[in-house]
Amino acid sequence: MKKIKFIWLVTCLTMAMANAQEKSCEHALLKIKQFIKSPSPFNNGEGLAASLEPCVLEGNAEAENYLGMLYLKGIGVQKDPSKAFSYFSKAADKAYPKAQYNLGRLYKYGIGCTIDFTKAMDWFVIATENGNQRAAYSLGYMYYKGFGVAQSYKEAVYWFERSEDPMAKHFLGLCYYLGYGVTANSNTALELLLNNPIVNSKTLVTYIKANQKATIESNVEIALNNNEVVEEAIEDFTEKAAVSNQIIEKEELLQNWRGKLIQYDWSGKHVQRILPIALSFKKAGKYLTVNTIFEKQEKQSKAMWKDQTMYLENLTFSLDKLYTSNPEKLTLDYSLLAMNLNKQEFNGLPYLTGNVDSYIDEWTEYGEPLSIILQPENSDTYFDEETLLALANQEGQFIKLYPMPFKEQLLVQYTLEEAGEVQVALTSYDNSIHLVLDTGVKAAGEQTLQLSPDIPSGIYIVKIIAADKVHTKMIVKND
């Protein structure tokens, strides 16, 4: 009888301790959630991590996730991305959706781990299947802009439709308005946006009601979906072009040029706007000086001509946003990084054309695809809009770099149409550093190179030589 009473007493004490521990964990988690939601300037979060540790020892997945968050942000503890990754991994393996999403983000940005888009997307998919709305939005965003994956509006819409996240609804509304991945439908777009409780969507509604899309189409002077006109102009150009892709000597650039800068959407297929631009190049020692007039803004920049590419330094312009999500922020600052130029002739007229790389500091991302076409300022004849679009036809980007700027890790992606010898190199802007990162015969298809170059901060150029062609792209390294 005494033995039974003892067992009963032990059982009661164990249950009481378990209930106390559970309540203690609930209290600790509540405090952390309140702190993250409304951080106080008088509270640095000290003690939050210690309050979670007993819960973590018990294998509480929610506690593991939030302890990972504390180490990720350095709240009350020394910031430690590796520990954050470890705790998120433990919670993710226990099928905790928020941790699965957080782990996907760490893989996406290479925080506490090696950048790995495949693993990032795998965890985003798992988190989505377990009900995390932000993960589905993240997948849609990656497909929308083509970050780490082949750009696809159709895939973007698929994931946006699976998410209740307000930003997913916003982008879905934008896709329906513009006809990206779906048939354009302003009524559906308005229905989505009017029921979405964020300022981004409320602002976009004003553009729809003002018929901003029609205004943009009118300014471009060619219907966004009228590809037949462009194809005919390309065929006409092919027949009349006398010489194409000639080597450009630096001395040939030393004159005044004027032409157009063409902005596309993220797919590189839809023209967003065509803007006049004027450039003049002058020698300045081993570099060049570029004077630019663009959108009534006059700027000067140092530049370097190398590998048929003009690399620009500190050339930034403000452009009106086509569809702003913030009524107080109507412009975006674009830094023009590089112009990969070709010299060609059309009907006896010389011109330069090529792709332009840009960077948007507010997004910490490369900008939308841009093309440029230039003629000598003293030319008497200028191209009409149809020929212009044909000559400046946007080529797919051979090199994709991520992230921009990078700190420790850099992901280089490119696609080979056929197997062959490839060399990948990294050179500093002033040529003081030159590293061969990879070399050898590569199979046809997508190639991914993960790097952690030990180099100082600055401007660098990634060069890939494949099939006897040179491809380059500018990247910035920050400390």
N, C-alpha and C positions, 0 to 999 in steps of 0.2 A: 504493500500500500504506500509505504514511504517512497519506494522507488518510482511508483506511478506519479506521485505528487511532485517528486523532483523533476521528472521528465516534463511534466506539465508546466512546472515553473520555468524550466529552461526554455521550453517552446514559447511561452508567453514573453519571456525576456528577449528572445531572439526576434520575435515578431515586433515587439515594441521598438527594439533597436533598428530593425529594418524600416519600420514606419517613420521613426525619427530621422533616419538617414535619407529616406525618400523625401520627407518634408524639407530637410536641410538642402537637398539638391534642388528641389523646386524653388526654394527661397533664393539660392545662389544664382540659378538660371534667370529668375525674375529680375534680380538686381542687375545682371549683365545686360539683359534685354532693355531695361529702362535706361541704363547708361549709354548703350549704343544708339538708342532712339533719341535721347536728349542728353548728350554729354554736358557735364557741368564744368565750368572753368575752375571750380574749387575742388574738383575731384579728379585725380589722375588715374583712377581705377586700381589703386593699390589694394591688394588683398583679394581681388576678384579671382585671380588664378588659383590662389591657395584654397579658396572656398570650393573650387571645382575639383581639385585633385582627388579627394575621397570618392567623389562620384565617378571620376575617370577610372579609378582603381576598381570600382564595381562594374566597369564596362558600359557605363551610360553613354550611348552614342550622341545624344544631344549635348552632354557635357563635353565630350571629346571635340565636337564641332566648334563649340564656343571657346574652348581653350585654344583650339587652333586659330580662331579669329583673334584672340588676345595676342598670341605670339605673332600673327601676321601683321597686326596693326601696332604692336608695341604698347598695348594698353596695360599699365600696371606691371609690366615685365619688359625685359630687354627684347627688342624685336628680333625674332629668330625664324626666318622663312622655312628652314629645315624642320624645325619642331612643328610649325604650322602644317607643313606638308604631311608629317607623320601622324598628327592627330586627325587631320581631315581624312587621311587614308584609312585609319582605324574605324572612324565613324561611317565612311562610305562603304566599307566592307560589311558593315552591319545594316546596309540598305537604308541609311538615313539620307533622304533626298537633298537637304541643304548642303550636307557635306559632299555629296556626289557632285553637285553643281560647283561648289567651291574648289574641289579637286580638279574639275575640268578647267576652271579659270587658272589655277596654278600651272597646269600643263600648257595652257594656251600662251601664258606670258613667261613661262620658264622661271617661276618663283619657287625656290626651294627644290627645284628639279630641273631636268633638261626640257627645253621646249619640245613639245610633241603634239602636233595638231591631231594626229590620229587618236591618241589617247584622250586628248581634250574632247574631241567630238564623241568618242565612245562613252565617256562619263556624262556628257551633256545628254546623250540619248537615254542612258540608264536613268538619269535624274528626271528626265521628261516622263519616261514610262512610270516613274514612281510619284509623279504629280508635281514636280517642280516647274513652275511656269517660266521662271527666268531662264532656265536652261534651254527651253524650246525657243525662246526669243533669241538667245545667244547663237543658236544654230542658224536661225533665220538671218541674223545680222551677218554672220560669216559668209553665207551664200549670197546675200544681197550685194556685198561689196567684193566678194571673191577673196577673202582673207584665209589663206591656208587651204582653200578648196577652189575648184573651177567655178567661176562666177555663174550663178544660175538664179534668175528671178523666180522660176517655177519652183525650185527647191526652197527658196526663201519663203514664198507664199505658203508652201506646205507646212513649214515649221511655225510661221506666224499664226496660221489658222489653228494650230494645236496649243496655243498659249493664250492664257487670260491676262498675261502681263500687259499693263497699259502701253508700254513702248512697242510691244508686238502688235497690239491693236492699231497703234498709230502708223507703224510701217505698213501694215496690211491695208489701212485706208489709203495711204500714199500709193501703194501698188495698184489698187483699184482705180484711183484717180488718174494715174499715168498710164495704166495698161501694162504694167510690168508683171509678166508671169500669169496674167489673167486678162480677160477682155475688159477694156476700160469701161467703168460704170460709175459716174459721178454720184448717182443716188445711193449706191452701195457704200461708196467712200464716205459720203455725208452721214449715213446711218451709223457706220462704225465710229466715226470721229465725234459726232455729237453725243454719243453715249460713252465716250471715253473721258474720264475725269482728270485730264492733265492739260496743262497750258499748251503743250506742243500741239495737241489735236485741235484745241480751240483756235489757235493761231492759223493752222492749216485750213480750217473751215473758211476763214476770211479770204484766203487765196482761191478756194474753189468757188465761192460765191462771186468773187470778182472776175472769174473766168481767166485766171492767170495763165493757165495752160495755153489757151487760145492766143493770148498776147505773146507768149514765148514762141509759139509756132509761127506767128506772123513775123516776129523779129528775125527768125532764122530764115524766113522766106522759102521754106521748103517743108512739106508735110513730114512729120516725124516718121511715118510709116511708108512713105513713098520711095521705096528702094529702087524702083525701076528707073527713075530719073538718074540716080547716082550710078547704077550699073551701066546705063547707056553712055554716060559721060566718061566712065572708066574705059569702056570699049573704044570710044572716040579718042581718048587720050593715048591708049595703047597703039592705035594706028598712026597717030600724028607725032608721037614722041620720037625725037631724033636720037637722043642719047639719054641714058638713065644711069643713076648711081655712079657718077663720076667721083673720083677722089677730089676733095676740096683742099686746096693749099691755103695756109693761113693768110697769105697776102691777098687772096681773092675775097676774103671776108672784110678787108679793111676799106669799107665804104658805107654809105647809108642805104638801109633797106626798109621797105614798108610792106605790110601785108596783113594777114589775119591770124588770129589765135582762135581755134575751134575747140569748144568744150563739149565733151560727150557725157552720157550717163555712165554708170558703172560697168555696163556691158561693152562699152566702146562702140555701140551700134547706132545709138540715137543721138542726134545732134541737139545740144541744149541751147547753145548760143554761139554766134560768130562775132568776134570783137576785133576792131582795128588795132594794129600795133606797129610801132616804128622803132627800128634798132640801128645803131651805128657802132662800129667796132674800130678801136684805135690801139696801136701798140703801146704797151707800158712795161718796158723791160722784157722779162720772159713771159709776162702775162699780157692780157688784153684789158682794155677798159671798154665797158659796154654802157652806152647811154640809151635809155629806153623811154619812150612815150607810150603810155598805155592807160586807157580810161581816164584821160586828163591828168594823169600822174606822171611826173618826170622823175626818173631814178637813175642812179649811176652805180655800177657794180664792177668789181674785179672779176675776171673770167680767165679760163684756161681752155685752149683748144687742143684736144687729144683724142685719138681714135675716132675721128670724125664726129666728135661730140663736144659741144660747148658747155663747160661746167661753170656755173654761175655762183657767186658768193654774195649773200645778203641782198638779193633782189626780191623784194616783197611788195605785193600790191593788194589793195582792198577791192573786193568785188561784191556787188549786191548779191545776197542770197536769192536763189530762184524761189524757194519755198522755205521760209524761215520757221523754226519751231519756237523762237523766242522773240516776242514783239519788241524787246529792248535791244536785241542784237540782230540788226538787219544786214550786216556785212560779214564777210569772212576774209581773213588775211591769207593769201596764197604766196608761198615762197617758191619761185621758179628755180629749180635745182639744176636742170640740165636739158639741153636740146640736142637730140641725136639727128644730125642733118644729112640730107642727100642733095647733091647738085644734079639737076636735070634740065632738059630743054623741051619746050612745047611750042610748036609753030615758030621755031627760031628764037624764042624768048627764054633766057635763063631764069631759073628760080631755085630756091632752097625750100625743102620741105622735110618734115620729120615729126617725131613724137617729142613731147615735153613732159618731164617729170616735175611734179609739184608736191609741196608739203603743206599741210594745214596744222598749225601749231595748236589751235584750240581743240582739235581732235586727236593730236599726236598720231596722225596717220598720213599716208600719201593721199594726194587729192585725186579727183576723178581724171580719167584719161583726157589728155590734151594733144592737139596737133597744131602745127604751125606751118604757114606757107608764106614765103617772102620773095619779093622781086626787088631789083635795084631801084632806088628812088627815082632815077631819071628815066625809067621805062615809060613808054608812051601808051602801052596797051596793058590792060588789067583783065584778069579772068572774071568771067561771070560766076554767079553763085554755084551753078551746077558743076562747072569744071573745077571750081575751087574745092568742092567737097570730094570730087574724084581724086584730085591731085593730093589732097591732104588726108586721104582715106586712112583711118586709124588702124595701125597694126597692133596685133596682140603683144602684150609685154612679154618678152622672152624671160627676163629675170624678175622674180618676186623676192623681196627682202622683208624680213619681219624680226622684231618690231622696229619701228622708226620713231625716234632714234633708239639705238640699242645701248645697253650698259655692259653686260657681261656676255650674254649669249646672242648669237645672230643666226637666223635660219635663212638659208639660200635655197630657193626652189627654181627649177627650170625644166623644160620638157624637150626631149630630143625626138625628132621625127624618125630618125634611124640611128643605129648604133655607130659609134665612132670615137675618135680620140678627143678628149676634152681637157682643157686646163682652166682652173678657177684661181684667180689671183686677187689680192687686195692691195691697193696702193693709196698712200696718203695724198691729199690734194697738192702738197708741195713736193711730191716724189721722194721724200726723205725715208719713207718706209715702203717696202715692197715685199709682200709675202705670197708665195705660191701655196694655196690652201688645199688644192686637190688636183690630181692629174692622172690620166689613164684612159683606157677604153671603157666606155659606158654603154649600157644597153639602151635600146629605144624606149621612150616613155618618160614618165615624170621622175625627176631626180631631186632628192632632198639632201642638203648638206647642213649639218648642225655644227656650229663653230663657237669657240670661246677664245677669240684672239686676244693675246696679252699686248695691247696697244694703248697708247695714250688717247685722251679725248681729242676729237677733231673731225674733219671732213675726209671721207675716204671714198674710193671708187672700187666697186666690185667689177672685175672684168672676166668674162667667160668666152673662151675661144672654142668654137665647135663648128665642124663642117666648113673650116676655113673662113668662118665669119666671126667678127668680134662684136660682142654684146657687152654693154656697160650700164651701170646704174649707181647713182650716188647714195651714200648712207652716212649718217652722223653718229659718232660714238660719244656718249656722255659718261661722266664719272658717276 
